Amino acid sequence: MEITINLIKELDAQELFEFENENRGFFEKMIPSRGNDYYTWDTFIERHWVLLNEQERGLSHFYLIKDRTGNIAGRINLVDIDLITNEAEIGFRIGEAYVGKGIANRALNLLLYSESTIKKIHAKTTTVNFASQRVLEKNGFIQTKISDEDFEMNAQKMKFVHYLWEKRNFGLEK
């Protein structure tokens, strides 16, 4: 499926709010909840402004993944960007209607090739989120550790799985 990734803008707020609310139950099966407040308009729009401010300052890059008709298929974010070491953390989420179509893999690939200054990217997922693990590994992320501590989510015990991507993994370093 053809997709694009574009940095979020102020005018994306309503559509993004609807996307997050529509997919809340699906997301919360695999990742910890953002809390009930996140899904109210006032809290969401406040957080949206915070994200835009972070992005403007170069501390994070928040991308919307859109299908060829312009609908939001997911999000992919680089956060906690260290402007000195050129390292960041990545997170992504794909809407339920778009799962299994290679969108996360394609979006991550687009991001890795478009972010020219980032040299290392850290990622983590849960031990039960096999789809995210596969996407990370397909794109050159190396598993670095599994956390020692268990936590429970949806009546299931799990741990965090940590990954690292370095630009040289793709032969892109000069």
PyMOL CGO cylinders between C-alpha atoms (Angstrom):
from pymol import cmd
from pymol.cgo import CYLINDER

trace = [
    CYLINDER, 0.00, 0.00, 0.00, 1.27, 3.43, -0.92, 0.3, 1, 1, 1, 1, 1, 1,
    CYLINDER, 1.27, 3.43, -0.92, 1.77, 5.75, 2.06, 0.3, 1, 1, 1, 1, 1, 1,
    CYLINDER, 1.77, 5.75, 2.06, 3.32, 9.05, 3.00, 0.3, 1, 1, 1, 1, 1, 1,
    CYLINDER, 3.32, 9.05, 3.00, 4.74, 10.33, 6.27, 0.3, 1, 1, 1, 1, 1, 1,
    CYLINDER, 4.74, 10.33, 6.27, 4.36, 14.00, 7.13, 0.3, 1, 1, 1, 1, 1, 1,
    CYLINDER, 4.36, 14.00, 7.13, 5.12, 16.00, 10.23, 0.3, 1, 1, 1, 1, 1, 1,
    CYLINDER, 5.12, 16.00, 10.23, 2.03, 16.84, 12.26, 0.3, 1, 1, 1, 1, 1, 1,
    CYLINDER, 2.03, 16.84, 12.26, 0.58, 20.30, 11.98, 0.3, 1, 1, 1, 1, 1, 1,
    CYLINDER, 0.58, 20.30, 11.98, -1.90, 22.30, 13.99, 0.3, 1, 1, 1, 1, 1, 1,
    CYLINDER, -1.90, 22.30, 13.99, -4.68, 21.53, 11.54, 0.3, 1, 1, 1, 1, 1, 1,
    CYLINDER, -4.68, 21.53, 11.54, -4.26, 17.76, 12.02, 0.3, 1, 1, 1, 1, 1, 1,
    CYLINDER, -4.26, 17.76, 12.02, -5.65, 17.87, 15.57, 0.3, 1, 1, 1, 1, 1, 1,
    CYLINDER, -5.65, 17.87, 15.57, -9.29, 16.92, 14.90, 0.3, 1, 1, 1, 1, 1, 1,
    CYLINDER, -9.29, 16.92, 14.90, -8.53, 14.07, 12.52, 0.3, 1, 1, 1, 1, 1, 1,
    CYLINDER, -8.53, 14.07, 12.52, -5.80, 12.75, 14.82, 0.3, 1, 1, 1, 1, 1, 1,
    CYLINDER, -5.80, 12.75, 14.82, -8.12, 12.95, 17.83, 0.3, 1, 1, 1, 1, 1, 1,
    CYLINDER, -8.12, 12.95, 17.83, -10.70, 10.87, 15.95, 0.3, 1, 1, 1, 1, 1, 1,
    CYLINDER, -10.70, 10.87, 15.95, -8.03, 8.35, 14.88, 0.3, 1, 1, 1, 1, 1, 1,
    CYLINDER, -8.03, 8.35, 14.88, -6.79, 7.92, 18.47, 0.3, 1, 1, 1, 1, 1, 1,
    CYLINDER, -6.79, 7.92, 18.47, -10.31, 7.48, 19.84, 0.3, 1, 1, 1, 1, 1, 1,
    CYLINDER, -10.31, 7.48, 19.84, -11.32, 5.01, 17.11, 0.3, 1, 1, 1, 1, 1, 1,
    CYLINDER, -11.32, 5.01, 17.11, -8.26, 2.87, 17.76, 0.3, 1, 1, 1, 1, 1, 1,
    CYLINDER, -8.26, 2.87, 17.76, -7.96, 3.19, 21.55, 0.3, 1, 1, 1, 1, 1, 1,
    CYLINDER, -7.96, 3.19, 21.55, -9.18, -0.33, 22.38, 0.3, 1, 1, 1, 1, 1, 1,
    CYLINDER, -9.18, -0.33, 22.38, -6.97, -1.86, 19.70, 0.3, 1, 1, 1, 1, 1, 1,
    CYLINDER, -6.97, -1.86, 19.70, -3.85, 0.02, 20.84, 0.3, 1, 1, 1, 1, 1, 1,
    CYLINDER, -3.85, 0.02, 20.84, -4.42, -0.77, 24.50, 0.3, 1, 1, 1, 1, 1, 1,
    CYLINDER, -4.42, -0.77, 24.50, -4.28, -4.50, 23.77, 0.3, 1, 1, 1, 1, 1, 1,
    CYLINDER, -4.28, -4.50, 23.77, -0.56, -4.12, 23.00, 0.3, 1, 1, 1, 1, 1, 1,
    CYLINDER, -0.56, -4.12, 23.00, 0.75, -1.00, 24.72, 0.3, 1, 1, 1, 1, 1, 1,
    CYLINDER, 0.75, -1.00, 24.72, 0.02, 0.72, 28.02, 0.3, 1, 1, 1, 1, 1, 1,
    CYLINDER, 0.02, 0.72, 28.02, -2.90, 3.14, 27.99, 0.3, 1, 1, 1, 1, 1, 1,
    CYLINDER, -2.90, 3.14, 27.99, -2.37, 6.86, 27.69, 0.3, 1, 1, 1, 1, 1, 1,
    CYLINDER, -2.37, 6.86, 27.69, -5.09, 7.29, 30.31, 0.3, 1, 1, 1, 1, 1, 1,
    CYLINDER, -5.09, 7.29, 30.31, -8.71, 8.39, 30.08, 0.3, 1, 1, 1, 1, 1, 1,
    CYLINDER, -8.71, 8.39, 30.08, -7.86, 12.11, 30.04, 0.3, 1, 1, 1, 1, 1, 1,
    CYLINDER, -7.86, 12.11, 30.04, -5.94, 11.75, 26.77, 0.3, 1, 1, 1, 1, 1, 1,
    CYLINDER, -5.94, 11.75, 26.77, -9.18, 10.86, 25.01, 0.3, 1, 1, 1, 1, 1, 1,
    CYLINDER, -9.18, 10.86, 25.01, -10.99, 14.07, 25.97, 0.3, 1, 1, 1, 1, 1, 1,
    CYLINDER, -10.99, 14.07, 25.97, -10.74, 16.96, 23.52, 0.3, 1, 1, 1, 1, 1, 1,
    CYLINDER, -10.74, 16.96, 23.52, -9.38, 19.50, 26.03, 0.3, 1, 1, 1, 1, 1, 1,
    CYLINDER, -9.38, 19.50, 26.03, -6.53, 17.27, 27.16, 0.3, 1, 1, 1, 1, 1, 1,
    CYLINDER, -6.53, 17.27, 27.16, -5.81, 16.05, 23.65, 0.3, 1, 1, 1, 1, 1, 1,
    CYLINDER, -5.81, 16.05, 23.65, -5.57, 19.54, 22.16, 0.3, 1, 1, 1, 1, 1, 1,
    CYLINDER, -5.57, 19.54, 22.16, -3.35, 20.69, 25.04, 0.3, 1, 1, 1, 1, 1, 1,
    CYLINDER, -3.35, 20.69, 25.04, -1.01, 17.76, 24.40, 0.3, 1, 1, 1, 1, 1, 1,
    CYLINDER, -1.01, 17.76, 24.40, -1.13, 18.44, 20.66, 0.3, 1, 1, 1, 1, 1, 1,
    CYLINDER, -1.13, 18.44, 20.66, 0.19, 21.97, 21.27, 0.3, 1, 1, 1, 1, 1, 1,
    CYLINDER, 0.19, 21.97, 21.27, 2.95, 20.56, 23.49, 0.3, 1, 1, 1, 1, 1, 1,
    CYLINDER, 2.95, 20.56, 23.49, 3.97, 18.16, 20.70, 0.3, 1, 1, 1, 1, 1, 1,
    CYLINDER, 3.97, 18.16, 20.70, 4.00, 20.93, 18.12, 0.3, 1, 1, 1, 1, 1, 1,
    CYLINDER, 4.00, 20.93, 18.12, 6.19, 23.02, 20.42, 0.3, 1, 1, 1, 1, 1, 1,
    CYLINDER, 6.19, 23.02, 20.42, 8.62, 20.11, 20.93, 0.3, 1, 1, 1, 1, 1, 1,
    CYLINDER, 8.62, 20.11, 20.93, 8.73, 19.55, 17.19, 0.3, 1, 1, 1, 1, 1, 1,
    CYLINDER, 8.73, 19.55, 17.19, 9.37, 23.22, 16.48, 0.3, 1, 1, 1, 1, 1, 1,
    CYLINDER, 9.37, 23.22, 16.48, 12.33, 23.15, 18.89, 0.3, 1, 1, 1, 1, 1, 1,
    CYLINDER, 12.33, 23.15, 18.89, 13.80, 20.06, 17.18, 0.3, 1, 1, 1, 1, 1, 1,
    CYLINDER, 13.80, 20.06, 17.18, 13.36, 17.85, 20.24, 0.3, 1, 1, 1, 1, 1, 1,
    CYLINDER, 13.36, 17.85, 20.24, 10.92, 15.45, 18.56, 0.3, 1, 1, 1, 1, 1, 1,
    CYLINDER, 10.92, 15.45, 18.56, 9.50, 14.69, 15.14, 0.3, 1, 1, 1, 1, 1, 1,
    CYLINDER, 9.50, 14.69, 15.14, 5.88, 13.53, 15.06, 0.3, 1, 1, 1, 1, 1, 1,
    CYLINDER, 5.88, 13.53, 15.06, 4.77, 12.06, 11.75, 0.3, 1, 1, 1, 1, 1, 1,
    CYLINDER, 4.77, 12.06, 11.75, 1.34, 11.05, 10.52, 0.3, 1, 1, 1, 1, 1, 1,
    CYLINDER, 1.34, 11.05, 10.52, 1.27, 8.02, 8.27, 0.3, 1, 1, 1, 1, 1, 1,
    CYLINDER, 1.27, 8.02, 8.27, -1.36, 8.56, 5.60, 0.3, 1, 1, 1, 1, 1, 1,
    CYLINDER, -1.36, 8.56, 5.60, -2.74, 6.28, 2.93, 0.3, 1, 1, 1, 1, 1, 1,
    CYLINDER, -2.74, 6.28, 2.93, -2.99, 7.39, -0.69, 0.3, 1, 1, 1, 1, 1, 1,
    CYLINDER, -2.99, 7.39, -0.69, -6.41, 8.98, -0.05, 0.3, 1, 1, 1, 1, 1, 1,
    CYLINDER, -6.41, 8.98, -0.05, -5.06, 11.09, 2.82, 0.3, 1, 1, 1, 1, 1, 1,
    CYLINDER, -5.06, 11.09, 2.82, -6.59, 9.13, 5.71, 0.3, 1, 1, 1, 1, 1, 1,
    CYLINDER, -6.59, 9.13, 5.71, -4.48, 8.61, 8.82, 0.3, 1, 1, 1, 1, 1, 1,
    CYLINDER, -4.48, 8.61, 8.82, -3.24, 5.04, 8.90, 0.3, 1, 1, 1, 1, 1, 1,
    CYLINDER, -3.24, 5.04, 8.90, -0.93, 5.53, 11.87, 0.3, 1, 1, 1, 1, 1, 1,
    CYLINDER, -0.93, 5.53, 11.87, 1.74, 7.55, 13.58, 0.3, 1, 1, 1, 1, 1, 1,
    CYLINDER, 1.74, 7.55, 13.58, 5.51, 7.28, 13.78, 0.3, 1, 1, 1, 1, 1, 1,
    CYLINDER, 5.51, 7.28, 13.78, 7.48, 9.47, 16.14, 0.3, 1, 1, 1, 1, 1, 1,
    CYLINDER, 7.48, 9.47, 16.14, 11.07, 10.28, 16.97, 0.3, 1, 1, 1, 1, 1, 1,
    CYLINDER, 11.07, 10.28, 16.97, 11.19, 11.63, 20.51, 0.3, 1, 1, 1, 1, 1, 1,
    CYLINDER, 11.19, 11.63, 20.51, 13.82, 12.73, 23.00, 0.3, 1, 1, 1, 1, 1, 1,
    CYLINDER, 13.82, 12.73, 23.00, 16.14, 13.75, 20.19, 0.3, 1, 1, 1, 1, 1, 1,
    CYLINDER, 16.14, 13.75, 20.19, 19.61, 14.47, 21.53, 0.3, 1, 1, 1, 1, 1, 1,
    CYLINDER, 19.61, 14.47, 21.53, 20.95, 17.20, 19.28, 0.3, 1, 1, 1, 1, 1, 1,
    CYLINDER, 20.95, 17.20, 19.28, 24.53, 16.54, 20.42, 0.3, 1, 1, 1, 1, 1, 1,
    CYLINDER, 24.53, 16.54, 20.42, 24.74, 12.76, 19.98, 0.3, 1, 1, 1, 1, 1, 1,
    CYLINDER, 24.74, 12.76, 19.98, 22.06, 12.62, 17.26, 0.3, 1, 1, 1, 1, 1, 1,
    CYLINDER, 22.06, 12.62, 17.26, 20.18, 9.85, 19.06, 0.3, 1, 1, 1, 1, 1, 1,
    CYLINDER, 20.18, 9.85, 19.06, 16.44, 9.48, 19.50, 0.3, 1, 1, 1, 1, 1, 1,
    CYLINDER, 16.44, 9.48, 19.50, 13.73, 7.07, 20.58, 0.3, 1, 1, 1, 1, 1, 1,
    CYLINDER, 13.73, 7.07, 20.58, 11.11, 5.83, 18.16, 0.3, 1, 1, 1, 1, 1, 1,
    CYLINDER, 11.11, 5.83, 18.16, 7.52, 4.79, 18.57, 0.3, 1, 1, 1, 1, 1, 1,
    CYLINDER, 7.52, 4.79, 18.57, 4.84, 3.88, 16.08, 0.3, 1, 1, 1, 1, 1, 1,
    CYLINDER, 4.84, 3.88, 16.08, 1.23, 2.77, 16.03, 0.3, 1, 1, 1, 1, 1, 1,
    CYLINDER, 1.23, 2.77, 16.03, -0.87, 1.61, 13.12, 0.3, 1, 1, 1, 1, 1, 1,
    CYLINDER, -0.87, 1.61, 13.12, -4.67, 1.82, 13.11, 0.3, 1, 1, 1, 1, 1, 1,
    CYLINDER, -4.67, 1.82, 13.11, -6.55, -1.45, 13.33, 0.3, 1, 1, 1, 1, 1, 1,
    CYLINDER, -6.55, -1.45, 13.33, -7.97, -1.18, 9.80, 0.3, 1, 1, 1, 1, 1, 1,
    CYLINDER, -7.97, -1.18, 9.80, -4.43, -0.92, 8.38, 0.3, 1, 1, 1, 1, 1, 1,
    CYLINDER, -4.43, -0.92, 8.38, -2.70, -3.75, 10.26, 0.3, 1, 1, 1, 1, 1, 1,
    CYLINDER, -2.70, -3.75, 10.26, -1.11, -6.51, 8.22, 0.3, 1, 1, 1, 1, 1, 1,
    CYLINDER, -1.11, -6.51, 8.22, -0.60, -4.40, 5.09, 0.3, 1, 1, 1, 1, 1, 1,
    CYLINDER, -0.60, -4.40, 5.09, 3.10, -3.60, 5.55, 0.3, 1, 1, 1, 1, 1, 1,
    CYLINDER, 3.10, -3.60, 5.55, 2.41, 0.01, 6.52, 0.3, 1, 1, 1, 1, 1, 1,
    CYLINDER, 2.41, 0.01, 6.52, 4.52, 0.07, 9.69, 0.3, 1, 1, 1, 1, 1, 1,
    CYLINDER, 4.52, 0.07, 9.69, 7.44, -1.47, 7.83, 0.3, 1, 1, 1, 1, 1, 1,
    CYLINDER, 7.44, -1.47, 7.83, 7.16, 1.04, 4.97, 0.3, 1, 1, 1, 1, 1, 1,
    CYLINDER, 7.16, 1.04, 4.97, 6.72, 4.02, 7.31, 0.3, 1, 1, 1, 1, 1, 1,
    CYLINDER, 6.72, 4.02, 7.31, 9.75, 3.06, 9.37, 0.3, 1, 1, 1, 1, 1, 1,
    CYLINDER, 9.75, 3.06, 9.37, 11.79, 2.59, 6.22, 0.3, 1, 1, 1, 1, 1, 1,
    CYLINDER, 11.79, 2.59, 6.22, 10.74, 6.03, 4.93, 0.3, 1, 1, 1, 1, 1, 1,
    CYLINDER, 10.74, 6.03, 4.93, 11.61, 7.61, 8.27, 0.3, 1, 1, 1, 1, 1, 1,
    CYLINDER, 11.61, 7.61, 8.27, 15.05, 5.97, 8.48, 0.3, 1, 1, 1, 1, 1, 1,
    CYLINDER, 15.05, 5.97, 8.48, 15.99, 7.25, 5.03, 0.3, 1, 1, 1, 1, 1, 1,
    CYLINDER, 15.99, 7.25, 5.03, 14.55, 10.74, 5.53, 0.3, 1, 1, 1, 1, 1, 1,
    CYLINDER, 14.55, 10.74, 5.53, 16.10, 11.52, 8.93, 0.3, 1, 1, 1, 1, 1, 1,
    CYLINDER, 16.10, 11.52, 8.93, 19.60, 12.42, 7.77, 0.3, 1, 1, 1, 1, 1, 1,
    CYLINDER, 19.60, 12.42, 7.77, 21.01, 13.66, 11.09, 0.3, 1, 1, 1, 1, 1, 1,
    CYLINDER, 21.01, 13.66, 11.09, 19.90, 10.85, 13.41, 0.3, 1, 1, 1, 1, 1, 1,
    CYLINDER, 19.90, 10.85, 13.41, 22.68, 8.29, 13.93, 0.3, 1, 1, 1, 1, 1, 1,
    CYLINDER, 22.68, 8.29, 13.93, 21.13, 6.01, 16.58, 0.3, 1, 1, 1, 1, 1, 1,
    CYLINDER, 21.13, 6.01, 16.58, 17.53, 5.18, 17.34, 0.3, 1, 1, 1, 1, 1, 1,
    CYLINDER, 17.53, 5.18, 17.34, 16.36, 3.35, 20.43, 0.3, 1, 1, 1, 1, 1, 1,
    CYLINDER, 16.36, 3.35, 20.43, 13.08, 1.43, 20.45, 0.3, 1, 1, 1, 1, 1, 1,
    CYLINDER, 13.08, 1.43, 20.45, 11.14, -0.70, 22.85, 0.3, 1, 1, 1, 1, 1, 1,
    CYLINDER, 11.14, -0.70, 22.85, 8.08, -2.85, 22.59, 0.3, 1, 1, 1, 1, 1, 1,
    CYLINDER, 8.08, -2.85, 22.59, 6.43, -5.48, 24.72, 0.3, 1, 1, 1, 1, 1, 1,
    CYLINDER, 6.43, -5.48, 24.72, 7.21, -9.18, 24.67, 0.3, 1, 1, 1, 1, 1, 1,
    CYLINDER, 7.21, -9.18, 24.67, 3.70, -9.83, 23.32, 0.3, 1, 1, 1, 1, 1, 1,
    CYLINDER, 3.70, -9.83, 23.32, 3.90, -7.33, 20.45, 0.3, 1, 1, 1, 1, 1, 1,
    CYLINDER, 3.90, -7.33, 20.45, 5.42, -9.65, 17.85, 0.3, 1, 1, 1, 1, 1, 1,
    CYLINDER, 5.42, -9.65, 17.85, 4.34, -7.47, 14.93, 0.3, 1, 1, 1, 1, 1, 1,
    CYLINDER, 4.34, -7.47, 14.93, 6.36, -4.49, 16.19, 0.3, 1, 1, 1, 1, 1, 1,
    CYLINDER, 6.36, -4.49, 16.19, 9.33, -6.73, 16.90, 0.3, 1, 1, 1, 1, 1, 1,
    CYLINDER, 9.33, -6.73, 16.90, 9.24, -7.98, 13.29, 0.3, 1, 1, 1, 1, 1, 1,
    CYLINDER, 9.24, -7.98, 13.29, 8.96, -4.45, 11.89, 0.3, 1, 1, 1, 1, 1, 1,
    CYLINDER, 8.96, -4.45, 11.89, 11.94, -3.28, 13.91, 0.3, 1, 1, 1, 1, 1, 1,
    CYLINDER, 11.94, -3.28, 13.91, 14.07, -6.28, 12.97, 0.3, 1, 1, 1, 1, 1, 1,
    CYLINDER, 14.07, -6.28, 12.97, 13.17, -6.01, 9.25, 0.3, 1, 1, 1, 1, 1, 1,
    CYLINDER, 13.17, -6.01, 9.25, 14.50, -2.45, 9.34, 0.3, 1, 1, 1, 1, 1, 1,
    CYLINDER, 14.50, -2.45, 9.34, 17.85, -3.28, 10.90, 0.3, 1, 1, 1, 1, 1, 1,
    CYLINDER, 17.85, -3.28, 10.90, 17.09, -2.80, 14.59, 0.3, 1, 1, 1, 1, 1, 1,
    CYLINDER, 17.09, -2.80, 14.59, 19.05, -5.15, 16.84, 0.3, 1, 1, 1, 1, 1, 1,
    CYLINDER, 19.05, -5.15, 16.84, 17.52, -6.47, 20.05, 0.3, 1, 1, 1, 1, 1, 1,
    CYLINDER, 17.52, -6.47, 20.05, 19.74, -5.28, 22.91, 0.3, 1, 1, 1, 1, 1, 1,
    CYLINDER, 19.74, -5.28, 22.91, 17.93, -6.61, 25.97, 0.3, 1, 1, 1, 1, 1, 1,
    CYLINDER, 17.93, -6.61, 25.97, 14.72, -7.74, 27.56, 0.3, 1, 1, 1, 1, 1, 1,
    CYLINDER, 14.72, -7.74, 27.56, 13.92, -5.91, 30.79, 0.3, 1, 1, 1, 1, 1, 1,
    CYLINDER, 13.92, -5.91, 30.79, 14.21, -7.82, 34.04, 0.3, 1, 1, 1, 1, 1, 1,
    CYLINDER, 14.21, -7.82, 34.04, 10.95, -6.53, 35.46, 0.3, 1, 1, 1, 1, 1, 1,
    CYLINDER, 10.95, -6.53, 35.46, 7.56, -7.97, 34.57, 0.3, 1, 1, 1, 1, 1, 1,
    CYLINDER, 7.56, -7.97, 34.57, 4.48, -5.82, 34.40, 0.3, 1, 1, 1, 1, 1, 1,
    CYLINDER, 4.48, -5.82, 34.40, 0.88, -6.77, 33.89, 0.3, 1, 1, 1, 1, 1, 1,
    CYLINDER, 0.88, -6.77, 33.89, -1.32, -5.40, 31.17, 0.3, 1, 1, 1, 1, 1, 1,
    CYLINDER, -1.32, -5.40, 31.17, -4.71, -6.80, 30.15, 0.3, 1, 1, 1, 1, 1, 1,
    CYLINDER, -4.71, -6.80, 30.15, -4.27, -9.63, 32.69, 0.3, 1, 1, 1, 1, 1, 1,
    CYLINDER, -4.27, -9.63, 32.69, -1.09, -10.75, 30.94, 0.3, 1, 1, 1, 1, 1, 1,
    CYLINDER, -1.09, -10.75, 30.94, 2.46, -10.60, 32.28, 0.3, 1, 1, 1, 1, 1, 1,
    CYLINDER, 2.46, -10.60, 32.28, 5.04, -9.14, 29.93, 0.3, 1, 1, 1, 1, 1, 1,
    CYLINDER, 5.04, -9.14, 29.93, 8.34, -7.31, 29.76, 0.3, 1, 1, 1, 1, 1, 1,
    CYLINDER, 8.34, -7.31, 29.76, 9.82, -4.63, 27.56, 0.3, 1, 1, 1, 1, 1, 1,
    CYLINDER, 9.82, -4.63, 27.56, 12.07, -5.65, 24.67, 0.3, 1, 1, 1, 1, 1, 1,
    CYLINDER, 12.07, -5.65, 24.67, 14.71, -3.01, 23.79, 0.3, 1, 1, 1, 1, 1, 1,
    CYLINDER, 14.71, -3.01, 23.79, 16.20, -2.41, 20.34, 0.3, 1, 1, 1, 1, 1, 1,
    CYLINDER, 16.20, -2.41, 20.34, 18.87, -0.22, 18.76, 0.3, 1, 1, 1, 1, 1, 1,
    CYLINDER, 18.87, -0.22, 18.76, 19.35, 0.96, 15.19, 0.3, 1, 1, 1, 1, 1, 1,
    CYLINDER, 19.35, 0.96, 15.19, 22.59, 2.57, 14.06, 0.3, 1, 1, 1, 1, 1, 1,
    CYLINDER, 22.59, 2.57, 14.06, 22.90, 4.30, 10.73, 0.3, 1, 1, 1, 1, 1, 1,
    CYLINDER, 22.90, 4.30, 10.73, 25.87, 2.16, 9.78, 0.3, 1, 1, 1, 1, 1, 1,
    CYLINDER, 25.87, 2.16, 9.78, 23.60, -0.90, 9.87, 0.3, 1, 1, 1, 1, 1, 1,
    CYLINDER, 23.60, -0.90, 9.87, 22.39, 0.19, 6.45, 0.3, 1, 1, 1, 1, 1, 1,
    CYLINDER, 22.39, 0.19, 6.45, 25.73, 1.31, 5.09, 0.3, 1, 1, 1, 1, 1, 1,
    CYLINDER, 25.73, 1.31, 5.09, 24.54, 4.90, 5.05, 0.3, 1, 1, 1, 1, 1, 1,
    CYLINDER, 24.54, 4.90, 5.05, 27.37, 6.39, 7.13, 0.3, 1, 1, 1, 1, 1, 1,
    CYLINDER, 27.37, 6.39, 7.13, 30.04, 8.22, 5.23, 0.3, 1, 1, 1, 1, 1, 1,
]
cmd.load_cgo(trace, "trace")
